[in-house]
């Protein structure tokens, strides 16, 4: 079973929760893709903003005619050249679009805000997963240690029972009972070590670690959370990424409606063209390049489109109503998540409060049972029962710590912030 256990302290890195969170964020593909999505939103803003800047286009063309071109009324020696050249430089500037570009730029900026929120949401979800996996490993390590110590104790008890049986101080039944207790505990140790291996593998996968030469800082605290349910729910409504994203999406839809409204108005552009040709198209007998320029304003106004713009505007208006109602549903869902996490947190806190006293009492009972067994006043069954009670108490306490930290991670995610109001260690939770 050595391969299932953590690396030795001499070879392993000791990782704190902060170390694991930093590693996870730095290596997460989901977070990296969210960051790329934010960069894409930045480029979309640049694309839309480019419409308000002037454009400049150069054109050039060379044509070789199959035969010389003759013109009526001109001498043969002034026939058109078979080599034809043209070149031009065109500039265009958008002047007016009925506010469509401004609205599109607002929508693109909102997309950028939404991408920022998606990065934050991905990081927060990853933090929650890593925190739960981190404390799961510590819980499984404690469970494996408890099972290992229990096996060691029962093995020692079995050896003592065998010696006493050989000395005819203990009956064969008592010795056989000790052997059975030891045999029954071995599969529990194997299962605990397997669960530990699975928990470490899950954390290693989240952190993208390629080896198992690491251990975790065993220090665990359980800071009580201050604030009542309504205060935490208000905190969640102000900070949750999904609600913020839904509000940004509503803003995007409003901007999109403004874009559609702008389609009812004309689009006006200024243009300038500077072109030349050789030979000049109006002086085929000339020799060399001739240039001319022109400038003006062009207006495009779609007067009739069969109702397409009206349909698009109606569709976007309905989508806006859907988005507004979605925010209300999200707020109710977030309220429920906060309440669930807070109830789980309080239950775990109560379990922790009771587990410590139970461990103290079970340890005292085990010491008494061991002393009675050594004096021949108790059977190994009594000692085994007391040992089992102590192990259960230790597991309950560690389970309570794990459940508390898992609920705390869920509550932080549900509230949309790691900065939860905490009570002093001596305050009432």
N, C-alpha and C positions, 0 to 999 in steps of 0.2 A: 504493500500500500504506500510505499515511500513516494512514488511518483504522483500520488494524489495530494500530497501535503505541500504547503508553501515552501519556498526556498529557505535555506538557513539564514539566520540573522547576519552572518558574516558576509554572505554573498548577495543578499536581497537589498533592493532599494526600499526605503520606508516612504510610502506615499501618504500624504495627508489628503483630506477631502478637497482642499483648495488645489493641491497638485493635480488630482484627478480631474477636477473641473477644468483647469487650464489645459491639460492634455486633451481632453475630450473636445473642447471648443476649437483647439488648434488643428485637430486631425479629422473632425467630423465632415463627411461628404455633404450631409444635409445642410449644415451651416455654410459650407463653402458654396454650395449651389444657391443658397439664399443670398449670399453676398454677390454672386454673379448676376442674380436677378436684379439686385439693386444697381449694378453697373449697367445692365441693359436698360433700366429705366432712365438712367442718366443720359444714355445715348439717344433714347427716344425724345428727351427734352431738347437735346441738341438738334435733332432732325426737325422738330417742329419750329424751334427758334430760327432755324436756317431760312424759313419761309419769309421772315420779315427783313432779311438782308438781301441786297441786290445780287442777281446772278449774272455771270459773264461767260459767254460761250464763243469759242473761235471755231470757224469752219474753213476748210481748204479743199480744193478739188483740182485734179489734173485730168484732162480728157485728150485722147489721141484719136482724131478722126480717121476713118478708113480711107478717105480721099479728100483732096482739097475742095473747098466749097467756093463756088463762083456766085457772083451777085450781078443781077441785071443792071446794066448801065455803068458798070465799073470795068476798067481795063483788066485784062487777064492777069497782069503782074500784080494787081492789087487784090487778087482773090484771097479769100479767108485763109488764115494759117491753120494747118492741121493740128497744131498744138494749142490747146485751150486751157487757160488758167483762171480760177476764181478763188477769192478769199473774202472772208467777212468776219466782223466782230460784233456780237449782239449782247446788249445789256438789257436787263429787265428788273423792275422794282415794283413790288406789291404795294399799293397805296391804300386799298380798302377792301375788306371782305365781310363787312357787316358784323365784325366781332368774332368771327369763327376761329381765326388764328389765336386770338387772345384766350378764347374758351378752350381751345385744344391744348394750349400751353398750360393752362390751369389744370386741365385733366391729367396731362403728363406729369406735372409736379405732384399731383395727388398720387399718381401711380408710384412716384419715387418715395413718397411718404409711406405708402402701403408696403413697398419693398423693404423700407427700413423696419417697419413693424414686423414683417415676416422674418427678418434676420433676428430680431429680438425674441420673437416667439419660438423660433427654432432653437436658439440658445437656451431659453428658459426650459423648454421641453427636454433638451439634452441634459441640462443641470438636474432636473427632476429625476430622469432615468439614472444618471450617474450616482446621485445621492442615494437613491433606493438600492442600487446595485452595490454601492460601497458598504452600506450598513447591513445588507444581506450577507456579504462576505464575513463581516465581523460577527454577525449572529451565527452563521454556520461554523465559523472557527470556534466560537464558544461552545456550540452544541457538540462539535467533534471533540473538543477538550474534555467536556463533561463526560461524554461517552467513553473516552480513553481512560480517564481517571476512574470511572466506574468499573471498567474491565480490570484495571490494575488492582483496585481494591478487592474485587471479587476473586481475582486470581490469588491474591495474598490470602484471602479468607479460605479458599479451597486448599491451599498448601497447609495452612494451619489445621484445617479440619482433617486433612489426611494424616498429619503427624499425630494429632490427638486420637484418631481412630487407630493408628498403629500402636499407640500407647494404651489403647483400650480405655481412653478417657471419654471418647465420643462414640456414639453409635454409628453403624454403617449408613443408616438412613440419613443422619445429619451430614455425613460426608457426601453421599449421593445428591442431597439437596443442594449442597454448595457447588457441586459439579454442574448440576442442571442450571442453577442461577448464572454461573459463568458462561455456559453454552448459550443461554438465552440472550445474554448481553452482547455477545460477539457480533451477531447480525446487525444490531442497532449501531454498533461502532462503524461497521462497514457502510451502512446506509448514511450515517452522518458524514463520513469522509467523502462519499460519493456526492452528497448534496453540497459539500464544501467545494469540491472540484467543479461542479456545475456553476456555482455562484461565482467562483473565480473566473471561469471561462466567460460568463456573461459580462463581467466587468472588464475583462481583458479585451473583449470584442468592442465594447463601447469606447475604450481608450485606444484602440488600434495598436495594442502591444503585441510584439512578436515573440516574447518569451514569458516565462513564469517566474523570473527572478525578481520578485517584488513582494513586499508585505505592506500591511496597512497600519497606520497609527491607531492603536486601540482606544485612544481617549474618546469618550462619548459623553456629551452633556445633553440635558433635556431642559432647555430654557422654557419656562412657562410663557405662554402668549397672553398679552393683555388685550383689552378691548372686547366689547360684546359683539354678538353676531351682526347686528345692524351696522356697526362701525366697520367691521371687516368687509361686509358686502358692499358698503359705499366705497371702500378702498379698492375693491375688485372692479367695480363698475368704472372707476376712474382710470384704472391701470391695465385692464385686460386687453391683450393685443387683438383678439377677435372683435371686441366691441369697437376698439379704435379703428381697426381695418374696415368694419362695416360702416362706420361714420365717414371714413375717407372714401369708401366706395359710393356712398350717397352723394358726396361732393363731386365725385367723378361723373356720376349720372346727371347731376344738375348742369355740369359744364358741357356734357355731351348734348343735352337738350339745347343749350345755348348755341352749340355748333350747328345743330339742325335749324334753329331759328335764323342763323346767319345765311343759310342756303336760300332763304327767300329774298335776300338782298343782292345787288350786283357785286361783282368782283371787278376791281379797277386796278390796272397796272400801267406803269409808264415804261416805254421802251425806247431804245436807241440802237441804230444799226449803222455800221460803217463797213462798206463793201467795195471791192475792186475786181477788175477782170482784165485779162490780156488774151486776145484783143478785146477792146471795149465793145459791148454789145450794140451800142448806138453809133459806133465809128469803126466799122470793120476794116477800113483802110488805114486806120491809125496804127502806130507802132508803140508798144510799151503799155504799162499799167495805167489805168484810169480809175479814180476813186470817187465815191460819193457817199453822203451820209443822209440819214433821215431819222426823225424822232417823233414821238407822239404819245398818246394815251389810248389804251384799249379797255373797253368795258364789256363784260360778259354778264348777261342777265338771263337766267333760265326762267321764262315766264310761265310755262306750262309743262308739267311732268306727269300728268295723269294721276295725281294724288299721292305720288311716292313719298314726297317730303312730309305730307300730313300723316301718312301711315307710320313713317319712321318716328316722327315726333310723338304720336300716340303710343307707340311701342315703348319708347324710352320713358315716357311719363308713367306707364304702368310698371316698368322695371324700378323706377324710383319709389313708387308706393310699396312694392315688394321689399325693397331694401330698407325702407323705413320700418316696416313691420318686423323685418328680420332682426333689427336692433333690439326691439322689445323682447323677442324670443331669446336672444342671446343673453340679455340681462337676467332673465328668469333662470336660464340654464346656469349662468355663472353664480347666481345667488344659491342655487342648489348645490353646486360644487363646493362653495365656501362652507355651507352648513354641514355637508357630509364630512369634509376634511376636519372641521372643528369638532364635530362629535367624535370622530375617530381619535383625534388628538386627546380629548378629555378622557375617553375610555382608556387609552394607553397610559395616560398619567395616573389614573386610578389603579390600573394594574401594577404600575411601578411602585406606587405608594404601599400597596399591600405585599408585593413580592419581597421587599427588603426585610420586613418583619418575618415573613414566612421562612426565608433563608436562615435567619438567625435562630429561629425556633427549631428548624429541621436539623441544623448543624449541632445544636445542643442535644437534641434527641439522639442523633447518630453517635455522639461521644458517649452518652450514657449507655446506649445499646452495645457499643464496642467494649466498654468497661465491664458490662454484665456478661458479655460473651467470653471475655478473657477469664472471668472468675467462674465460668460454667453456670451462670445463673440465667442465661438466655440462649436461645438457639440461633443458628445462622440465618434462619428465616426472618427472625425479628430484626437482625442486623441488615439483611438484604432489603427489607421493607423500609427501614429508616434511611438507607442509602438511596433507595429509589425516590423517596420523598424529597431528600435534599437535591438530587439531580433534577427532579421536576421543578422545584422552586427556583433553581438557578436558570433553567431553561425558560421558565415563565418570566423571570426578570429580564433576561436577554431578549426574549421575544417582545416584551413590553418596550424595551429600548428601541428595538428595530421598528416596531409598529409606530412608536412615537415619532421617530425620525422620518419614517415613510409618510406619516400623516402630516408632519411639519413640511416636508418637501411638497406634498400635494397642496397644502394650504398656501405656501408661498407661490406656487404656480397659479392656484385659483385666484389669489389676490393680485397677481401680476407684478409682484415685487418681492425681493429678498428682505427688504427692510420692514419686517413686521414689528409691531409694538410688543416689547417683551417686558415681563414683570421681573422684579428682583427675586432672588432665589428663595427668600423667606416669605414672599407675598402669596396670597391665595391665588391659584390658577383660575 
